[in-house]
Amino acid sequence: MSDTMVAEATSVDVWARKFKGNAVSYAAHKRVIDAIASGVAKANGGYDNFDDAIAQVKDVWDALREQVADGGGYTPPVEMGFGSNNGSQIASAITGDKTSVTEIRKAFANLGK
């Protein structure tokens, strides 16, 4: 086999591994990647590029985390659909801090075993 053929075969093998690795990484982060790609692909109202998407999402995330820390003093009117949750509790739920009712029930049942 010539050196060119060996180099091409090696390159194919390397890219086959990279391709599979990229698929594994994508699968692990599919929801976020798809959301960013969808926003970048929008002609109007989307993101300019990946970095723009990340910057805007970070701004929103930071504002919500500030609301978690400092938003306990405001409870929206019940007509807004948030029940008796205050601003801090709402932001906490949006950012994934708040435990769901199902998780609370499971943990309490496990404690009782």
GROMACS elastic network, one bead per residue, 0.5 to 0.9 nm:
[ bonds ]
;  ai    aj funct       b0    kb
    1     4     6  0.82173   500
    1     5     6  0.62639   500
    1     6     6  0.67186   500
    2     5     6  0.52381   500
    2     6     6  0.63381   500
    2     7     6  0.86590   500
    3     6     6  0.50817   500
    3     7     6  0.60766   500
    3     8     6  0.85516   500
    4     7     6  0.50988   500
    4     8     6  0.61075   500
    4     9     6  0.85591   500
    5     8     6  0.50741   500
    5     9     6  0.60813   500
    5    10     6  0.85207   500
    6     9     6  0.51017   500
    6    10     6  0.60724   500
    6    11     6  0.84834   500
    7    10     6  0.50968   500
    7    11     6  0.60279   500
    7    12     6  0.85801   500
    8    11     6  0.50110   500
    8    12     6  0.61430   500
    8    13     6  0.85942   500
    9    12     6  0.51093   500
    9    13     6  0.61977   500
    9    14     6  0.86285   500
   10    13     6  0.50332   500
   10    14     6  0.61007   500
   10    15     6  0.85713   500
   11    14     6  0.50861   500
   11    15     6  0.61352   500
   11    16     6  0.84531   500
   12    15     6  0.51408   500
   12    16     6  0.59484   500
   12    17     6  0.86335   500
   13    16     6  0.50187   500
   13    17     6  0.63313   500
   13    18     6  0.86375   500
   14    17     6  0.52791   500
   14    18     6  0.62142   500
   14    19     6  0.85436   500
   15    19     6  0.57615   500
   15    20     6  0.83948   500
   16    19     6  0.50645   500
   16    20     6  0.62528   500
   16    21     6  0.85804   500
   17    20     6  0.51826   500
   17    21     6  0.60698   500
   17    22     6  0.85227   500
   18    22     6  0.59628   500
   18    23     6  0.84990   500
   19    22     6  0.51288   500
   19    23     6  0.62652   500
   19    24     6  0.87656   500
   20    23     6  0.50518   500
   20    24     6  0.63189   500
   20    25     6  0.87337   500
   21    24     6  0.50725   500
   21    25     6  0.62357   500
   21    26     6  0.85510   500
   22    25     6  0.50393   500
   22    26     6  0.59895   500
   22    27     6  0.85003   500
   23    26     6  0.50229   500
   23    27     6  0.60749   500
   23    28     6  0.86187   500
   24    27     6  0.51789   500
   24    28     6  0.63480   500
   24    29     6  0.88925   500
   25    28     6  0.51541   500
   25    29     6  0.64455   500
   25    30     6  0.82387   500
   26    29     6  0.51980   500
   26    30     6  0.52464   500
   26    31     6  0.89163   500
   26    33     6  0.73188   500
   27    31     6  0.84616   500
   28    31     6  0.84676   500
   29    32     6  0.57095   500
   29    33     6  0.61787   500
   29    34     6  0.85557   500
   30    33     6  0.51832   500
   30    34     6  0.58441   500
   30    35     6  0.83755   500
   31    34     6  0.53183   500
   31    35     6  0.61430   500
   31    36     6  0.87227   500
   32    35     6  0.51237   500
   32    36     6  0.62189   500
   32    37     6  0.85422   500
   33    36     6  0.52368   500
   33    37     6  0.60336   500
   33    38     6  0.84710   500
   34    37     6  0.50521   500
   34    38     6  0.59658   500
   34    39     6  0.85534   500
   35    38     6  0.51269   500
   35    39     6  0.62704   500
   35    40     6  0.87015   500
   36    39     6  0.50836   500
   36    40     6  0.61298   500
   36    41     6  0.85377   500
   36    47     6  0.80893   500
   36    49     6  0.87925   500
   36    50     6  0.70168   500
   36    53     6  0.65327   500
   36    54     6  0.82705   500
   37    40     6  0.50746   500
   37    41     6  0.60342   500
   37    42     6  0.87676   500
   37    47     6  0.89874   500
   37    49     6  0.88198   500
   37    50     6  0.79560   500
   38    41     6  0.51668   500
   38    42     6  0.65069   500
   38    46     6  0.79512   500
   38    47     6  0.89875   500
   39    42     6  0.54541   500
   39    43     6  0.88175   500
   39    45     6  0.78594   500
   39    47     6  0.54898   500
   39    48     6  0.85510   500
   39    49     6  0.86620   500
   39    53     6  0.75715   500
   40    43     6  0.80088   500
   40    46     6  0.54960   500
   40    48     6  0.60545   500
   40    49     6  0.56521   500
   40    50     6  0.70063   500
   40    52     6  0.89005   500
   40    53     6  0.74878   500
   41    44     6  0.89665   500
   41    46     6  0.69805   500
   41    47     6  0.78038   500
   41    48     6  0.87563   500
   41    49     6  0.88307   500
   42    45     6  0.65562   500
   42    47     6  0.74329   500
   43    46     6  0.65425   500
   43    47     6  0.87701   500
   44    47     6  0.85666   500
   46    49     6  0.88098   500
   46    53     6  0.82885   500
   47    50     6  0.73355   500
   47    51     6  0.86537   500
   47    52     6  0.58940   500
   47    53     6  0.53600   500
   47    56     6  0.84660   500
   48    51     6  0.80650   500
   48    52     6  0.58348   500
   48    53     6  0.73193   500
   49    52     6  0.53051   500
   49    53     6  0.63245   500
   49    54     6  0.88430   500
   50    53     6  0.50961   500
   50    54     6  0.62746   500
   50    55     6  0.86512   500
   51    54     6  0.51527   500
   51    55     6  0.61179   500
   51    56     6  0.86325   500
   52    55     6  0.51082   500
   52    56     6  0.61621   500
   52    57     6  0.85301   500
   53    56     6  0.52962   500
   53    57     6  0.60752   500
   53    58     6  0.84809   500
   54    57     6  0.51392   500
   54    58     6  0.59822   500
   54    59     6  0.86102   500
   55    58     6  0.51303   500
   55    59     6  0.63101   500
   55    60     6  0.88604   500
   56    59     6  0.51218   500
   56    60     6  0.64371   500
   56    61     6  0.86495   500
   57    60     6  0.51564   500
   57    61     6  0.60380   500
   57    62     6  0.85111   500
   58    62     6  0.59470   500
   58    63     6  0.84845   500
   59    62     6  0.51988   500
   59    63     6  0.62400   500
   59    64     6  0.86958   500
   60    63     6  0.51161   500
   60    64     6  0.62013   500
   60    65     6  0.86282   500
   61    64     6  0.51178   500
   61    65     6  0.61343   500
   61    66     6  0.86046   500
   61    95     6  0.75636   500
   62    65     6  0.50689   500
   62    66     6  0.61843   500
   62    67     6  0.85859   500
   63    66     6  0.50726   500
   63    67     6  0.62153   500
   63    68     6  0.87106   500
   64    68     6  0.62284   500
   64    69     6  0.87358   500
   64    88     6  0.84973   500
   64    91     6  0.54480   500
   64    92     6  0.77352   500
   64    94     6  0.80617   500
   64    95     6  0.73506   500
   65    69     6  0.64099   500
   65    70     6  0.86733   500
   65    88     6  0.86140   500
   65    91     6  0.70238   500
   65    92     6  0.75355   500
   65    95     6  0.77038   500
   66    69     6  0.50888   500
   66    70     6  0.59826   500
   66    71     6  0.75181   500
   66    88     6  0.85672   500
   66    91     6  0.87676   500
   67    70     6  0.51138   500
   67    72     6  0.78320   500
   67    87     6  0.64732   500
   67    88     6  0.54213   500
   67    89     6  0.87376   500
   67    90     6  0.86476   500
   67    91     6  0.61525   500
   67    92     6  0.81903   500
   68    71     6  0.57468   500
   68    72     6  0.73945   500
   68    87     6  0.71245   500
   68    89     6  0.66677   500
   68    90     6  0.78495   500
   68    91     6  0.54784   500
   68    92     6  0.55620   500
   69    72     6  0.75482   500
   69    88     6  0.65224   500
   70    73     6  0.73860   500
   70    87     6  0.82757   500
   70    88     6  0.66468   500
   71    74     6  0.59316   500
   71    75     6  0.84807   500
   71    86     6  0.69979   500
   71    89     6  0.80034   500
   71    90     6  0.89119   500
   71    91     6  0.82763   500
   72    75     6  0.74106   500
   72    85     6  0.88769   500
   72    86     6  0.54825   500
   72    87     6  0.54921   500
   72    89     6  0.72351   500
   73    86     6  0.70137   500
   73    87     6  0.72893   500
   73    88     6  0.80506   500
   74    86     6  0.55536   500
   74    87     6  0.55309   500
   74    88     6  0.80342   500
   75    78     6  0.83431   500
   75    82     6  0.85135   500
   75    83     6  0.88885   500
   75    84     6  0.68957   500
   75    85     6  0.62591   500
   75    87     6  0.58331   500
   75    88     6  0.87736   500
   76    79     6  0.81554   500
   76    80     6  0.66907   500
   76    81     6  0.85544   500
   76    82     6  0.71037   500
   76    83     6  0.83751   500
   76    84     6  0.80138   500
   76    85     6  0.77900   500
   76    86     6  0.66960   500
   76    87     6  0.73077   500
   77    80     6  0.57791   500
   77    81     6  0.79490   500
   77    82     6  0.79026   500
   77    83     6  0.81424   500
   77    84     6  0.84244   500
   78    81     6  0.56800   500
   78    82     6  0.61813   500
   78    83     6  0.53350   500
   78    84     6  0.68029   500
   78    85     6  0.89568   500
   79    82     6  0.78108   500
   79    83     6  0.81208   500
   80    83     6  0.79466   500
   81    84     6  0.89671   500
   82    85     6  0.57992   500
   82    86     6  0.80519   500
   82    90     6  0.75793   500
   83    86     6  0.86398   500
   85    88     6  0.79178   500
   85    89     6  0.57217   500
   85    90     6  0.62762   500
   86    89     6  0.53545   500
   86    90     6  0.62707   500
   86    91     6  0.87849   500
   87    90     6  0.51603   500
   87    91     6  0.62280   500
   87    92     6  0.84618   500
   88    91     6  0.53330   500
   88    92     6  0.60270   500
   88    93     6  0.86595   500
   89    93     6  0.62121   500
   89    94     6  0.87204   500
   89    97     6  0.89930   500
   89    98     6  0.74692   500
   90    93     6  0.52040   500
   90    94     6  0.63565   500
   90    95     6  0.88128   500
   90    98     6  0.86559   500
   91    94     6  0.50083   500
   91    95     6  0.61826   500
   91    96     6  0.85349   500
   91    97     6  0.86041   500
   91    98     6  0.89237   500
   92    95     6  0.53298   500
   92    96     6  0.62005   500
   92    97     6  0.50815   500
   92    98     6  0.55730   500
   93    96     6  0.51574   500
   93    97     6  0.57143   500
   93    99     6  0.77226   500
   93   100     6  0.85779   500
   94    97     6  0.76940   500
   94    98     6  0.80885   500
   95    98     6  0.80138   500
   96    99     6  0.77194   500
   99   102     6  0.81184   500
   99   103     6  0.61097   500
   99   104     6  0.65403   500
  100   103     6  0.51969   500
  100   104     6  0.62935   500
  100   105     6  0.86756   500
  101   104     6  0.50526   500
  101   105     6  0.61269   500
  101   106     6  0.85645   500
  102   105     6  0.51762   500
  102   106     6  0.61470   500
  102   107     6  0.85971   500
  103   106     6  0.50815   500
  103   107     6  0.60615   500
  103   108     6  0.84943   500
  104   107     6  0.51692   500
  104   108     6  0.60612   500
  104   109     6  0.85017   500
  105   108     6  0.51320   500
  105   109     6  0.60348   500
  105   110     6  0.85087   500
  106   109     6  0.51230   500
  106   110     6  0.60924   500
  106   111     6  0.85573   500
  107   110     6  0.50641   500
  107   111     6  0.61397   500
  107   112     6  0.86863   500
  108   111     6  0.50187   500
  108   112     6  0.63295   500
  108   113     6  0.89685   500
  109   112     6  0.50821   500
  109   113     6  0.65801   500
  110   113     6  0.52948   500
